[in-house]
Amino acid sequence: MVSINIRENTENSEKNLSPFASKSKTTLGRKIYEDDCDIRTAFQRDRDRIIHSNSFKRLKDKTQVFISPKGDHYITRLTHTLEVAQIARTISRALKLNEDLTEAISLGHDLGHTPFGHIGEDELNNLLPNGFTHAKQSHRIVDLLEKNGEGLNLTQEVKEGILNHSKPKGDFFDKQLPTTLSLEAQVCRISDAIAYLNHDLKDALRNGIINMQMLPIIVGEDLGETHSIRINTMVKDIISTSWSARGDGLKKTYNNNPKIQMSNKVKKALNIFRDYMFQEVYEPQDKSLEGQAARKIVNLLFTHFHESKENINNIELKKNHTIIDYIAGMTDQFAIRTAKNLNPLIIKSLTRKY
């Protein structure tokens, strides 16, 4: 019987990737050394560890935008994550980048999201002296909190991609990124925006708070009139504009590293689209009755657990965990149930379906 090391075969096949792609064989490694797997590359193992983590499972019951929506087809944090991974893999494949690394970053990028989406994140950020971001929390989860305080021991490339996926308001393409950030991480970062803008628009239309006629004209003209056309337009534009990332006929040097970009035309339309979504969808949700109730729940939990040592002990915080880790890790339903036990009146507007 011939012994075949599948991992080595996969690593050898990565020689056909772009010279700018991250290679499994030359990974920067893990915090704690581990022997190689005979079947999976380092990035494939990272992907699998993320999928099997408790934090990943909880994403199915965490809000994307709409809190307690009436309907079965609204996006959750889990379905958002899967859409990001699909878009990112498509782009990476076309640019001859490492799909496994792209997928691992995409699947892990939102593990640190709080209950109630960005509303919960913003409330924790307001409550903490040093602030709170879900990107840093995602990094903390995979590095320190998962597996009862052991962490997932992921590769440095995956952790760096998770930590740097967030985007400020405005033209986030102009934000200075770490020089070490892989092209695969850059792909995930932009795929995140493509995914959430389009599926959040779809949910906003379903919810009835906007209609297609209200969208800026440039969105339909330069990106497309339908969900699938808009995504296709942006994906094709990224591939075309970032074609040099394939490195066809090139060798990697210190001064010729490409970036993942969009054309000026599509980037302008995307930024206008994004500004519109903040103004007409995201910020109004924050001001809604559900949004205000969600803030009160997070505030109530934070205050209660910090003032009651007895309850801190009762929640059995594991090694390296804090009250913030506990609250941020809650699903929407668990946060609602916990707050309901503390003060039923404060969350009346959110408890009708539970």
C-alpha atoms as one frame of an Amber mdcrd trajectory, in Angstrom:
protein
   0.000   0.000   0.000   1.408   3.396  -1.035   1.399   6.062   1.671   0.237
   9.415   0.273   0.526  12.650   2.213  -2.437  14.650   0.935  -1.367  17.843
   2.684   1.980  17.844   0.905   0.226  17.379  -2.434  -2.013  20.361  -1.684
   0.945  22.464  -0.624   2.765  21.568  -3.821  -0.281  22.551  -5.877  -0.163
  25.996  -4.264   2.962  26.666  -6.305   0.522  27.431  -9.130  -1.008  30.269
  -7.151  -0.009  33.891  -7.572   3.454  34.763  -6.252   1.579  37.274  -4.055
  -0.699  34.615  -2.557  -0.165  33.257   0.943   1.202  29.720   0.900   0.270
  27.147   3.507   3.772  25.723   3.593   5.318  29.079   4.493   2.715  30.178
   7.037   3.924  32.457   9.813   2.771  29.732  12.148   0.780  29.364  15.351
   1.311  30.678  18.853   1.769  27.120  20.071   3.602  24.711  17.778   1.660
  21.746  16.397   2.680  18.901  14.154   1.337  19.100  10.606  -1.767  17.191
   9.594  -1.360  14.496   6.921  -4.552  15.598   5.158  -5.233  19.297   5.746
  -3.055  22.340   5.259  -2.616  24.852   8.079  -5.304  27.171   6.696  -7.739
  24.295   6.133  -7.332  23.277   9.761  -8.050  26.853  10.824 -11.242  26.887
   8.767 -12.400  23.642  10.367 -11.615  24.819  13.881 -13.683  27.962  13.345
 -16.660  26.050  11.954 -16.652  23.637  14.911 -16.329  26.393  17.525 -19.166
  27.354  19.865 -18.855  30.998  18.806 -19.575  30.057  15.199 -22.675  28.086
  16.209 -24.072  31.070  18.079 -23.953  33.265  14.969 -27.225  31.729  13.771
 -29.088  33.482  16.578 -27.366  36.861  16.410 -28.874  39.899  14.690 -27.474
  41.236  11.455 -29.565  44.435  11.249 -33.220  43.811  12.082 -33.983  42.805
  15.659 -36.765  40.247  16.152 -37.958  40.476  12.520 -41.319  39.065  11.502
 -40.307  36.542   8.882 -38.079  33.547   8.288 -35.858  34.887   5.524 -34.035
  37.753   7.206 -30.263  37.587   7.268 -28.618  36.505  10.514 -24.981  36.924
  11.448 -24.402  33.323  10.311 -25.948  33.660   6.861 -24.044  36.918   6.420
 -20.812  35.095   7.239 -21.541  32.383   4.680 -22.264  34.971   1.981 -18.977
  36.738   2.734 -17.100  33.450   2.411 -18.766  32.655  -0.918 -18.000  36.067
  -2.429 -14.450  36.089  -1.091 -13.674  32.631  -2.443 -14.935  33.602  -5.885
 -12.616  36.607  -5.974  -9.661  34.694  -4.559 -10.034  31.899  -7.078 -10.106
  34.326  -9.979  -6.999  36.135  -8.694  -5.119  32.888  -7.973  -5.002  33.574
  -4.245  -5.303  31.054  -1.421  -8.985  30.153  -1.136  -8.508  28.250   2.109
  -7.008  31.253   3.869  -9.714  33.520   2.442 -12.420  31.161   3.647 -10.968
  30.817   7.148 -10.768  34.596   7.617 -14.283  35.060   6.234 -15.808  32.421
   8.507 -14.099  33.841  11.590 -14.403  37.568  10.983 -17.647  38.137  12.936
 -17.285  35.636  15.794 -16.990  38.534  18.246 -20.213  40.260  17.283 -22.526
  41.086  20.154 -26.237  40.330  20.393 -28.352  42.881  18.498 -25.714  43.578
  15.855 -23.959  46.936  15.707 -26.396  48.399  18.228 -25.112  46.000  20.881
 -21.534  46.672  19.807 -21.996  50.438  20.024 -23.568  50.210  23.476 -20.661
  48.143  24.826 -18.266  50.597  23.205 -19.978  53.449  25.064 -19.883  51.578
  28.373 -16.208  50.616  28.340 -13.437  53.141  29.046 -11.210  51.552  26.406
 -14.057  50.952  23.963 -15.190  47.769  22.252 -15.036  46.544  18.660 -16.266
  43.245  17.332 -13.094  42.786  15.258 -10.878  42.870  18.353 -13.356  40.626
  20.147 -13.300  38.141  17.259  -9.511  38.057  17.523  -9.740  37.612  21.296
 -12.171  34.722  20.891  -9.990  32.689  18.534  -6.777  33.558  20.356  -7.835
  33.250  23.976 -11.450  32.398  24.778 -12.587  29.407  22.728 -12.153  25.882
  24.087 -12.570  27.019  27.692  -9.780  29.543  27.569  -7.301  27.683  25.391
  -8.135  29.460  22.147  -8.141  27.854  18.702  -4.399  28.335  18.103  -4.958
  29.664  14.583  -2.250  30.773  12.206  -1.057  34.349  12.342  -2.399  35.062
   8.833  -5.963  34.142   9.802  -5.854  36.102  13.047  -4.483  39.201  11.316
  -7.217  39.029   8.680  -9.909  38.749  11.354  -8.479  41.656  13.335  -8.297
  44.002  10.336 -11.576  43.338   8.504 -13.582  46.287   9.877 -14.180  49.398
   7.802 -14.839  53.003   8.876 -17.564  55.154   7.363 -16.679  56.830   4.099
 -14.166  55.605   1.552 -12.603  52.731   3.459 -10.316  51.926   0.524  -8.172
  54.885   1.561  -7.616  53.615   5.103  -4.007  52.685   5.794  -3.760  48.932
   6.300  -0.920  46.960   7.905   1.773  46.312   5.323   1.743  42.660   6.340
  -1.978  42.212   5.632  -2.410  39.477   3.048  -4.288  39.892  -0.208  -6.630
  37.180   1.032  -7.466  39.324   4.070  -8.040  42.328   1.815 -10.428  40.232
  -0.281 -12.385  39.266   2.831 -12.531  42.888   3.961 -14.139  44.120   0.753
 -16.322  41.007   0.353 -17.800  41.773   3.769 -19.035  45.137   2.486 -20.388
  43.660  -0.750 -22.333  41.048   1.186 -23.854  43.204   3.897 -24.829  46.123
   1.673 -26.755  43.896  -0.682 -28.443  41.545   1.760 -29.228  44.384   4.182
 -30.871  46.260   1.316 -32.894  43.155   0.548 -34.027  42.931   4.171 -34.841
  46.645   4.290 -37.021  46.248   1.206 -38.685  43.216   2.769 -39.246  45.202
   5.955 -40.850  48.036   3.981 -38.759  50.860   5.397 -37.475  51.783   1.919
 -38.237  50.943  -1.709 -36.061  50.741  -4.814 -37.205  54.147  -6.019 -35.610
  55.708  -2.935 -32.112  54.447  -3.757 -29.613  56.934  -5.204 -29.819  56.758
  -8.998 -26.124  55.935  -9.304 -26.651  52.633  -7.456 -28.963  51.272 -10.130
 -27.069  52.803 -13.030 -23.524  51.788 -12.063 -24.087  48.729  -9.873 -27.340
  47.222 -11.092 -31.058  47.070 -10.471 -31.172  43.627  -8.832 -29.405  41.862
  -5.961 -27.516  39.406  -8.157 -26.506  41.982 -10.775 -25.100  44.334  -8.122
 -22.982  41.606  -6.565 -21.813  40.410  -9.967 -20.873  43.951 -10.988 -18.779
  44.531  -7.892 -17.087  41.129  -7.929 -16.147  41.419 -11.607 -14.895  44.959
 -11.069 -12.638  43.902  -8.186 -11.215  41.043 -10.221 -10.585  43.286 -13.213
  -9.110  46.175 -11.218  -6.976  43.872  -9.061  -5.831  41.648 -11.946  -2.168
  42.331 -11.182  -2.640  40.357  -7.957  -2.546  37.200 -10.078   1.120  37.956
 -10.655   1.133  36.446 -14.133   4.729  36.416 -15.288   5.891  38.348 -12.216
   8.038  37.609  -9.225   7.223  38.963  -5.783   9.496  41.773  -4.614   9.334
  44.252  -1.761   8.156  47.116  -3.952   5.588  45.552  -6.251   2.934  44.218
  -3.890  -0.517  44.800  -5.448  -3.682  45.743  -3.539  -7.274  44.617  -3.800
  -9.144  47.554  -5.304 -12.199  48.700  -7.236 -12.367  51.007 -10.226 -13.140
  54.632  -9.398 -16.577  54.366 -11.002 -17.733  51.340  -9.022 -16.016  52.482
  -5.829 -17.862  55.816  -6.004 -21.206  54.048  -6.445 -20.429  51.634  -3.598
 -19.544  54.492  -1.229 -22.753  56.352  -2.094 -24.695  53.105  -1.627 -23.019
  52.577   1.752 -23.661  56.140   2.928 -27.309  55.756   1.949 -27.650  52.514
   3.920 -26.185  54.129   7.024 -28.518  57.101   6.736 -31.741  55.313   5.813
 -31.383  51.822   7.311 -28.690  51.355   9.965 -29.073  54.597  11.912 -32.926
  54.520  11.890 -32.813  50.966  13.267 -30.742  52.250  16.149 -33.423  54.845
  16.917 -36.324  52.405  16.599 -38.171  51.005  19.624 -36.414  47.674  19.108
 -33.045  49.366  18.866 -33.557  51.385  22.023 -34.780  48.289  23.872 -31.682
  46.404  22.723 -29.461  49.154  24.142 -31.316  48.994  27.455 -30.824  45.225
  27.594 -27.066  45.465  27.049 -26.837  48.295  29.580 -28.904  46.348  32.110
 -26.758  43.234  31.770 -23.535  45.206  32.009 -24.658  47.084  35.128 -26.090
  44.010  36.814 -23.090  41.732  36.378 -20.632  44.416  37.411 -22.543  45.289
  40.570 -23.284  41.752  41.712 -20.349  39.546  42.661 -22.792  36.744  43.365
 -24.026  36.771  39.771 -20.489  36.957  38.445 -19.804  33.683  40.233 -23.092
  32.176  39.105 -22.338  32.586  35.403 -19.221  30.480  35.971 -16.807  32.561
  33.978 -14.082  30.363  32.569 -10.358  30.990  32.477  -9.479  34.357  30.870
 -13.146  35.345  30.396 -14.636  38.633  31.558 -18.127  40.040  31.945 -17.751
  41.686  28.539 -16.861  38.350  26.957 -19.961  36.868  28.525 -22.317  39.592
  27.285 -20.723  39.829  23.826 -21.026  36.080  23.395 -24.759  36.015  24.065
 -27.259  35.312  21.328 -30.183  37.715  21.003 -32.576  35.243  22.619 -30.301
  34.471  25.542 -29.698  38.166  26.223 -33.451  38.799  26.125 -34.231  35.883
  28.441 -31.506  36.902  30.909 -32.649  40.522  30.963 -36.286  39.467  31.255
 -35.498  37.626  34.458 -33.895  40.786  35.839 -36.441  43.363  34.696 -39.388
  42.230  32.529 -40.659  45.763  31.863 -37.458  47.120  30.349 -37.641  44.799
  27.351 -41.384  44.635  26.752 -41.069  45.762  23.130 -38.706  42.884  22.334
 -40.367  40.014  24.130 -43.577  39.611  22.159 -42.259  36.676  20.128 -40.434
  34.901  22.968
